[in-house]
Amino acid sequence: MLTSKLPDVGTSIFAVMSQLAAEHGAINLAQGFPDFNPPAALTEALVEFARGSQHQYAPMPGLPLLRERIAAKTARVYHVPAPDPATDITITSGATEALYAVLAAVVQPGDEVLVLEPAYDLYGPAIRLQGGVPVYVPLTAPTFRPDWQRVADAITPRTRLVMANTPHNPSGAVFSDDDWQQLAAILAPTHALLLSDEVYEHMTFDEQPHRSALQYPSLRERAFVLSSFGKTYHATGWKVGYCVAPPQLSAEVRRVHQFVTFSVSTLAQLAITAVIEDSAHYQELPAFMQAKRDLFGELMQHTRFELLPTSGSYFQLARYDRIAPGVDDVTFARRLTTEHGVAVVPVSAFYHNQTDHGLVRFCFAKQDSTLRAAAQRLHNL
């Protein structure tokens, strides 16, 4: 008889809420994907390459020219020495595969992995599948800022890896320079590695820059930094991401990657290679997403939800206690989807023990018409 390695894990809440939205004709503000198309230049490049002859496996670490252009972009955006495209950059099947490959590569049974919570729901199960022990340190609501003393107190000789996520999913909080400096000081006397999930790197608001772990030399030498073309180019279904890490760390990621995915879609890599040197898209992305955040915030003023501050990503947390006091967030999210036609994610899904702060998460990476239609339904609550 089969014994499950994850007996307490069911279908992802994102898939559950999206399915519920489809069944009830709800507007899906739950799962984190846009309802608008990628830039035309990207899709046109894909069509052009599809008519060509390059339809076989790409090299395991990714197309060399794409890795060269990622290295150049990294140096240009973050004002840091360019990573070596031959040894430091690995193209993966989305940042999700990169994250799993890092954990599979470095976490041994009994190793502790420090997770700032709430956290993306993959983190805990992926750690446990390696025999690792997740150690959860709560972020402080409603700002979801790290309490660095609590982080320092959680570090032990068994800490193998610390996981950071900025801009943060689900809260939209963004690490400051001081945050990175404090983390660097905490890790300096340890042998712990760092996984920095930066998939929303081009979505920070109000003139606040995204600061990458790559900009801090003492962190860069121990860090796996993850990025997502799917997020940056509104093409989550393409599943193309990458990991930047020093050579010895990248080598371990590639050992796993070659046996999980081996290589990523050649056509998608070719299309991204063709557009990545045009910086206009990702330079304009903060203002583009901020406008959607601001529109959604304005529309939601006419509802009974209380919005929390969000400085990055494309997510918005909201309290609902003025609408349904005492109702748990899972029940509320289901009712909102099935009875009122707007799908959201209960924030307790981002906690290993389902901590309920009375919050739900909206995704505002939608057409303006979608946001207006959703707000109208929410106004009628």
C-alpha positions as CSV (number, residue, x, y, z in Angstrom):
1,M,0.0,0.0,0.0
2,L,1.3,3.4,-1.0
3,T,2.4,5.7,1.9
4,S,2.2,9.4,0.9
5,K,5.2,11.5,1.4
6,L,2.9,14.5,1.9
7,P,-0.2,13.1,3.5
8,D,-1.4,16.4,4.8
9,V,-1.1,18.3,1.5
10,G,-4.0,18.5,-0.9
11,T,-4.6,20.4,-4.2
12,S,-3.0,23.9,-4.1
13,I,-5.5,26.6,-2.9
14,F,-4.8,28.5,-6.1
15,A,-6.0,25.7,-8.3
16,V,-8.9,25.1,-6.0
17,M,-10.1,28.7,-6.1
18,S,-9.6,28.9,-9.9
19,Q,-11.7,25.8,-10.4
20,L,-14.3,27.2,-8.1
21,A,-14.3,30.4,-10.1
22,A,-14.8,28.5,-13.3
23,E,-17.6,26.4,-11.9
24,H,-19.5,29.5,-10.7
25,G,-18.7,32.0,-13.4
26,A,-16.8,34.2,-10.9
27,I,-14.2,36.8,-11.8
28,N,-10.9,35.3,-11.0
29,L,-8.8,37.6,-8.8
30,A,-7.4,34.6,-7.0
31,Q,-4.6,33.0,-8.9
32,G,-1.7,35.2,-9.8
33,F,-1.9,35.6,-13.6
34,P,-2.8,38.4,-15.9
35,D,-5.9,38.3,-18.1
36,F,-4.1,40.3,-20.8
37,N,-1.5,39.2,-23.4
38,P,2.3,39.4,-23.3
39,P,4.0,42.2,-25.3
40,A,3.3,41.9,-29.0
41,A,7.0,41.8,-29.8
42,L,7.4,38.7,-27.7
43,T,4.5,36.8,-29.2
44,E,5.5,37.9,-32.7
45,A,9.0,36.6,-32.1
46,L,7.6,33.3,-30.9
47,V,5.5,32.9,-34.1
48,E,8.5,33.8,-36.2
49,F,10.7,31.2,-34.5
50,A,7.9,28.6,-34.7
51,R,8.1,28.9,-38.5
52,G,11.8,28.2,-38.4
53,S,13.8,25.0,-37.8
54,Q,14.8,25.2,-34.2
55,H,12.5,22.8,-32.6
56,Q,14.8,20.4,-30.7
57,Y,16.1,20.4,-27.2
58,A,17.9,23.5,-26.0
59,P,21.2,23.0,-24.1
60,M,20.5,21.8,-20.5
61,P,21.5,25.1,-18.8
62,G,19.7,27.2,-21.4
63,L,20.5,28.9,-24.7
64,P,23.9,30.5,-24.5
65,L,22.8,33.8,-26.1
66,L,19.9,34.1,-23.7
67,R,22.2,33.5,-20.7
68,E,24.6,36.2,-22.1
69,R,21.8,38.7,-22.3
70,I,20.5,37.9,-18.8
71,A,24.0,38.5,-17.5
72,A,24.2,41.9,-19.3
73,K,20.7,42.8,-18.1
74,T,21.6,41.9,-14.5
75,A,24.7,44.1,-14.6
76,R,22.7,46.9,-16.1
77,V,19.7,46.8,-13.8
78,Y,21.5,46.2,-10.5
79,H,24.8,48.0,-11.2
80,V,26.8,44.9,-10.2
81,P,29.4,42.8,-11.9
82,A,27.8,40.6,-14.6
83,P,27.3,37.0,-13.6
84,D,29.2,34.5,-15.8
85,P,26.7,33.2,-18.3
86,A,28.5,30.0,-18.7
87,T,28.6,29.1,-15.0
88,D,26.3,31.3,-13.0
89,I,22.9,31.3,-14.9
90,T,20.5,28.4,-15.4
91,I,17.3,28.6,-17.3
92,T,14.5,26.7,-15.6
93,S,10.9,25.7,-16.2
94,G,9.6,28.7,-14.3
95,A,10.9,29.9,-11.0
96,T,9.0,27.1,-9.4
97,E,11.3,24.5,-10.8
98,A,14.3,26.6,-9.9
99,L,13.1,26.8,-6.3
100,Y,12.5,23.1,-6.1
101,A,15.9,22.3,-7.8
102,V,17.7,24.5,-5.2
103,L,16.0,22.7,-2.3
104,A,16.7,19.3,-3.8
105,A,20.3,20.2,-4.4
106,V,21.3,21.6,-1.0
107,V,18.9,20.3,1.7
108,Q,19.9,17.1,3.4
109,P,17.6,15.1,5.8
110,G,17.5,16.9,9.1
111,D,18.7,20.3,7.7
112,E,16.7,23.3,8.9
113,V,15.3,25.8,6.3
114,L,14.2,29.1,7.7
115,V,11.0,30.4,6.0
116,L,9.5,33.9,6.6
117,E,5.8,33.4,6.8
118,P,3.3,33.9,5.2
119,A,5.0,32.2,2.3
120,Y,4.2,30.8,-1.1
121,D,2.6,27.4,-0.5
122,L,5.3,25.5,-2.4
123,Y,8.1,26.3,0.2
124,G,7.1,24.0,3.0
125,P,6.2,20.8,1.1
126,A,9.3,21.2,-1.1
127,I,11.5,21.4,1.9
128,R,9.9,18.4,3.6
129,L,10.2,16.3,0.4
130,Q,14.0,16.6,0.8
131,G,13.8,15.5,4.5
132,G,14.4,19.1,5.6
133,V,12.7,20.8,8.5
134,P,10.9,24.1,7.8
135,V,11.5,26.6,10.6
136,Y,8.8,29.3,10.3
137,V,9.4,32.9,11.4
138,P,6.3,35.1,11.2
139,L,6.3,38.4,9.4
140,T,4.5,41.0,11.4
141,A,1.0,42.0,10.1
142,P,-0.2,44.3,8.8
143,T,3.1,45.6,7.4
144,F,4.6,42.1,7.1
145,R,8.1,43.5,7.9
146,P,10.7,41.0,9.1
147,D,11.6,41.0,12.8
148,W,15.3,40.4,12.3
149,Q,15.9,39.6,15.9
150,R,13.4,36.7,15.6
151,V,15.2,35.6,12.5
152,A,18.6,35.7,14.2
153,D,17.1,33.8,17.2
154,A,15.9,31.1,14.8
155,I,19.3,30.4,13.2
156,T,21.0,27.3,14.6
157,P,24.0,25.2,13.5
158,R,21.5,23.0,11.6
159,T,20.3,26.0,9.5
160,R,21.1,25.1,5.9
161,L,19.2,27.7,4.0
162,V,17.2,30.9,4.6
163,M,14.4,31.7,2.1
164,A,13.6,35.3,1.4
165,N,10.9,36.7,-1.0
166,T,10.8,40.3,-2.2
167,P,8.6,41.8,-3.4
168,H,6.6,39.5,-1.2
169,N,3.8,37.2,-2.1
170,P,1.1,37.6,-0.7
171,S,1.6,40.9,1.1
172,G,3.4,43.1,-1.4
173,A,6.0,44.1,1.1
174,V,9.4,45.1,-0.2
175,F,12.8,44.6,1.4
176,S,14.7,47.8,2.2
177,D,18.4,48.3,2.1
178,D,18.4,48.0,5.9
179,D,16.6,44.6,5.6
180,W,19.3,43.2,3.4
181,Q,22.0,44.7,5.6
182,Q,20.6,43.1,8.7
183,L,20.2,39.7,7.0
184,A,23.8,39.9,5.7
185,A,25.0,40.6,9.3
186,I,22.9,37.6,10.6
187,L,24.3,35.2,8.0
188,A,27.9,36.4,8.1
189,P,29.1,34.1,10.9
190,T,27.2,31.1,9.6
191,H,27.5,28.6,6.8
192,A,23.8,29.0,5.8
193,L,22.9,29.6,2.2
194,L,20.3,32.0,0.9
195,L,17.4,31.5,-1.6
196,S,16.1,34.8,-2.7
197,D,12.8,34.6,-4.6
198,E,12.6,37.8,-6.6
199,V,10.1,36.9,-9.3
200,Y,8.3,40.3,-8.9
201,E,11.5,42.3,-9.2
202,H,10.1,44.7,-11.8
203,M,6.9,45.5,-9.9
204,T,7.7,48.0,-7.1
205,F,5.7,51.1,-6.5
206,D,5.9,54.7,-5.3
207,E,9.5,55.2,-6.6
208,Q,10.7,52.4,-4.2
209,P,13.4,50.4,-6.0
210,H,13.7,46.7,-5.9
211,R,16.9,45.7,-4.1
212,S,18.3,42.3,-5.1
213,A,20.5,40.0,-3.0
214,L,22.9,40.2,-5.9
215,Q,23.7,43.8,-4.8
216,Y,25.2,42.7,-1.5
217,P,28.5,40.9,-2.0
218,S,28.5,38.9,1.2
219,L,25.0,37.6,0.3
220,R,25.7,37.1,-3.4
221,E,28.4,34.6,-2.7
222,R,26.0,32.3,-0.8
223,A,22.8,33.1,-2.7
224,F,20.5,31.5,-5.3
225,V,18.5,34.4,-6.8
226,L,15.4,33.4,-8.8
227,S,13.6,35.4,-11.5
228,S,10.6,34.8,-13.7
229,F,10.1,35.7,-17.4
230,G,6.6,34.5,-16.9
231,K,5.9,37.3,-14.4
232,T,7.9,40.0,-16.1
233,Y,6.3,39.4,-19.6
234,H,2.8,38.5,-18.6
235,A,3.3,34.9,-19.9
236,T,3.0,32.7,-16.9
237,G,2.0,29.8,-19.1
238,W,5.3,29.8,-20.8
239,K,7.0,28.6,-17.6
240,V,10.4,30.2,-18.2
241,G,12.5,31.4,-15.2
242,Y,16.1,31.4,-14.2
243,C,18.5,31.0,-11.3
244,V,21.6,33.2,-10.7
245,A,24.2,31.7,-8.3
246,P,27.9,31.4,-7.9
247,P,29.5,28.6,-10.0
248,Q,29.7,26.0,-7.2
249,L,26.1,26.6,-6.3
250,S,24.9,26.7,-9.9
251,A,26.6,23.3,-10.5
252,E,24.5,21.7,-7.8
253,V,21.3,23.3,-9.2
254,R,22.1,21.9,-12.7
255,R,22.7,18.4,-11.3
256,V,19.0,18.4,-10.2
257,H,17.7,20.4,-13.2
258,Q,19.0,18.0,-15.7
259,F,17.0,15.1,-14.2
260,V,13.8,17.1,-13.5
261,T,13.3,19.1,-16.7
262,F,16.6,18.8,-18.6
263,S,15.9,21.8,-20.8
264,V,13.2,24.4,-21.2
265,S,11.2,25.1,-24.3
266,T,13.5,26.1,-27.1
267,L,11.0,28.4,-28.9
268,A,10.2,30.3,-25.7
269,Q,13.8,30.8,-25.0
270,L,14.4,32.1,-28.5
271,A,11.5,34.5,-28.3
272,I,12.7,35.9,-25.0
273,T,16.3,36.2,-26.3
274,A,14.9,38.4,-29.1
275,V,13.2,40.9,-26.8
276,I,15.2,41.0,-23.6
277,E,17.7,43.7,-24.8
278,D,14.8,46.1,-25.2
279,S,14.6,47.5,-21.6
280,A,11.5,49.6,-22.2
281,H,9.0,46.8,-21.1
282,Y,10.5,46.1,-17.7
283,Q,11.3,49.8,-17.1
284,E,7.7,50.7,-17.7
285,L,6.3,47.8,-15.7
286,P,6.4,49.4,-12.2
287,A,4.2,52.3,-13.4
288,F,2.0,50.0,-15.4
289,M,1.3,47.8,-12.3
290,Q,1.1,50.8,-9.9
291,A,-1.7,52.2,-12.1
292,K,-3.6,49.0,-11.7
293,R,-3.0,49.0,-7.9
294,D,-4.2,52.5,-7.7
295,L,-7.3,51.9,-9.8
296,F,-8.2,48.9,-7.8
297,G,-7.7,50.8,-4.6
298,E,-9.9,53.6,-5.8
299,L,-12.6,51.2,-6.8
300,M,-12.4,49.3,-3.5
301,Q,-13.0,52.6,-1.6
302,H,-16.7,52.1,-2.4
303,T,-16.8,48.6,-0.7
304,R,-16.6,47.6,2.9
305,F,-13.1,46.0,2.5
306,E,-10.1,47.5,4.3
307,L,-7.1,47.4,2.0
308,L,-3.6,47.0,3.5
309,P,-0.6,48.8,2.1
310,T,1.2,47.1,-0.9
311,S,4.5,48.3,-2.2
312,G,5.2,45.6,-4.8
313,S,4.1,42.5,-6.7
314,Y,0.6,42.4,-8.1
315,F,-1.3,41.4,-5.0
316,Q,-3.5,43.3,-2.6
317,L,-4.5,42.1,0.9
318,A,-7.8,43.2,2.4
319,R,-9.6,42.8,5.7
320,Y,-13.2,41.8,5.5
321,D,-14.3,41.9,9.1
322,R,-16.8,44.8,8.4
323,I,-18.5,42.4,6.0
324,A,-18.4,39.1,7.7
325,P,-17.1,39.4,11.3
326,G,-16.1,36.2,12.9
327,V,-16.1,34.2,9.6
328,D,-12.9,32.3,8.9
329,D,-11.0,33.3,5.7
330,V,-11.5,30.0,3.9
331,T,-15.3,30.1,4.3
332,F,-15.4,33.8,3.4
333,A,-13.3,33.2,0.2
334,R,-15.6,30.4,-0.9
335,R,-18.7,32.4,-0.2
336,L,-17.3,35.4,-2.1
337,T,-16.6,33.1,-5.1
338,T,-19.8,31.1,-5.1
339,E,-22.3,33.7,-3.9
340,H,-20.9,37.0,-5.1
341,G,-18.9,36.1,-8.2
342,V,-15.4,37.2,-7.3
343,A,-12.6,34.6,-6.5
344,V,-9.9,35.4,-4.0
345,V,-7.3,33.5,-1.9
346,P,-7.6,33.1,1.8
347,V,-4.3,34.2,3.4
348,S,-4.3,31.4,5.8
349,A,-3.3,29.2,2.9
350,F,0.2,30.9,3.1
351,Y,0.7,29.6,6.7
352,H,1.8,26.1,7.5
353,N,-0.7,26.0,10.4
354,Q,-3.4,28.0,8.6
355,T,-3.1,31.1,10.8
356,D,-6.2,33.2,10.1
357,H,-5.7,37.0,10.2
358,G,-9.1,37.7,8.6
359,L,-7.4,38.6,5.3
360,V,-7.9,37.6,1.7
361,R,-5.6,38.2,-1.3
362,F,-6.7,39.9,-4.6
363,C,-4.6,39.8,-7.8
364,F,-4.9,43.2,-9.6
365,A,-2.9,42.1,-12.7
366,K,-6.1,42.3,-14.7
367,Q,-7.6,44.4,-17.5
368,D,-9.2,47.6,-16.1
369,S,-12.6,46.3,-17.2
370,T,-12.1,43.2,-15.2
371,L,-11.2,45.2,-12.1
372,R,-14.2,47.5,-12.5
373,A,-16.5,44.5,-13.0
374,A,-15.1,42.8,-9.9
375,A,-15.4,46.0,-7.8
376,Q,-19.0,46.4,-8.8
377,R,-19.8,42.9,-7.5
378,L,-17.9,43.6,-4.3
379,H,-19.8,46.9,-3.9
380,N,-23.0,45.0,-3.8
381,L,-22.0,43.0,-0.7
